[in-house]
C-alpha cells in the first residue's frame, strides 16, 4: 500500500514540463510581461492544481477500493488520453505572441488554469490510477500526489515563465523546434508505458 514516488516524479516532470495549456499561458505571460509581473499568475497556476487534486484523490481512492474494475478502465482511458496529448505536443509549435493581453493576468486568473485544463485532469487521474497501489489510504495517496506535483510545478512553471521569450525566439520556426517537441512527447509516452508494463 503505497505510492510509487520516484516513478510518479518522472511522469509528473514529463507532464508538468511539457507544453500544454498551462505552460503555453505561462510562456506567453512571461514573454509579454516579464518574469516579475507574471509571478502572481505563476503562483495561481501552481496552487490551482491543488483545487482538483484533492477531490479527485479522495474520489478515486474510494472507487479503487469499492469498484476495482472501474479503476482499471479509468487507468486505461487516462493512458490513452495522455498518449493522445503527447501526439498533440509533438505537433505543437511555439508562438509566444498568441496570447497578448493589455494587463498581466494575476493570481486569481492563474487559479482557474488547471481546473479548466483537460491535460491537468488526465495527468492527475493517471497519477492516481497508475502510480498508487490499490488499498493505499486516500489521504496518504492524495497528499503524496499533491506534494510531488507542487514540487514539479515549483521547478517548471517559473522556468517556462522566465525562459518563455528566449525559448520561443530561439526555436520557433526552426528545425530544432520540431525535435524539441517530439522529444518532450516521447518522454511523456515512455513514462506512461513504463508504468503500464
N, C-alpha and C positions, 0 to 999 in steps of 0.2 A: 504494500500500500504506500505508494509514493509518487513523486513527480520526477520525470527524467530531466533534471535541471540542465545538465550540460547539452544534451541533445536539443532541448527546447530553446536554449540560448542561441544555438546555431541557427535553428529555424527562425526564431524571433528576429535575429540580426538580419537574416536574408529577407525577411518581410518588412521590418521597420526601415532597413537601409535601402530598399529598392524604391524606384519611382512608383508612385501611386497618387491618389487624390491628395492625401495629406502632405506628402513630400513635395509634390508639384506646387501646392499652395505655399509651403514654406520657402521653396526655391524662388517662386515669383515674388513673394513678400520681401525676402532678403535682397533680391536683385533690384526691386523697385524702391525700397525704403531704407535699406541698410540693416545691419545686424541689431544695433541698439534699439531702433524704432520697432523692430519686429519681435523683440523679446517678450512682451506681454502676449502676443499671438502664439509664440512658441510654447510658453507656459500653459496657455489654454489648450493647445493641441495635445500636449503631453498628458495633462490631467483629465482631459475629456475622455480619453480611452478608459479611465477608471470607472466612468459612468456606465459603461456597458460590460466591463469585465466581471464585476461583482454579481449583477443579476444573472448573467449567462452562467457563471461558475456555479452558483447555488442551484440553478435550474438544471444544468446538465449533469451535475453530480447526483442529483435526485433521480434523473432519468436513467443514469448508468446503473444505479442500484435496483430500480424497480422494473425497468424495461431495457435490458441489455441489447436486444436486437435493434431497437430504435437508435441506441447509442452507436451501434456499428453502422447503421445506414447514414447517420449524421457524419460519421467519420469518413466514409467513402465519398459522400457528397461534398464535404469540405475539401478533401484532397483533390477531387475533380475540379472544383472551383478555383483552388489555388493554382493548379496546373494551367487552367484557362487564363488566370490573371498573369501567370508567367509568360504565356504566349503574347498577351497584350503588352507586357513590359518589353519583351523582345522587339516588338514592332513600334514602340513608342519613340517619339522624337522630342528632344528638349526644346522648349520655347519659353524663355524667361519673360517675354513680353506679352504673354497671352492673358494675364490676369491683372493688368494695371488698374488701379483704382485711385481715387482722389486722396483718401486718408488711410494711413496704415491701419489694418484691422487690429482690434485689441484682444484682451483676454477672453471676453465672453464670446466673441466670434470664433476664437480658437476652440472653445469648449464643444462647439457643435460639429467640428470637422469629423471626428471619429464616429460619433453616434449616427451620422448620415453617410458614413463611408462603408460600402459593402466589403471592401478588402479588409477593413478592421474587424468586422463581424466574422468573416470567414477565417481570418487569422486566429481569432480568439477561440472560435468553435473548434478549429483544427488543433489548437493548443490543448484544449481540454480532452478532445476525443482521441488524440494521437500520443500525447506525452504524459497522461495521467492514468495510473493504474486504477481500474475499477475497484471500488471499495475504499479509496482514499477519502478521508473526511473532507467535506465540501470546503470548510474554512481553510484547511491546510492547502488544498489544491488551488483555491482561488487566490489566497494570499501569495503563494509562490508564483503563479502565473502573473499576477498583478505587479509584483516586485520585479520579476525578470523583464517584463515589458517596459516598465518605467525606467529601468537601467538602460535598456537598449534605446529608448526614446531620449533619455538624457544625453546619450552619446550622439546618436544620428540626427535628431531634429535640429539641434544648433549647428551641426556640421553642414546639413543641407542649406540652412538659412545663411550661414556665414560664407559658404563657398558657392552658393547658388549662382550668383552672377558669373563668377570665374569658370565654374564647371560648364555652364551653358555656352559662354562665349568661346571656351577652348575646344569644345567637341561638337557643338551644334552644327549640323550640316556637313560634317566631315566624316570620312570613313571610320575614324575612331569611335564616333557616336554609336554606330551600329554594333561594333564589337563590345563596347561597354554595356549596352542594353541586353545583348544576347548573353553575356557573362552573368549579369545580375539575374536574368531569367533562369539560366541553367543552375545557378546556385539555389534558387528557390525550388526548382523541381527535384534536384538531388537531395535536398534536406527533407522533402516530403517522402520521396521514395525510400530513403534510408529508414525512416520510421516505419513505413508500411512493410518492408521486407527485412 
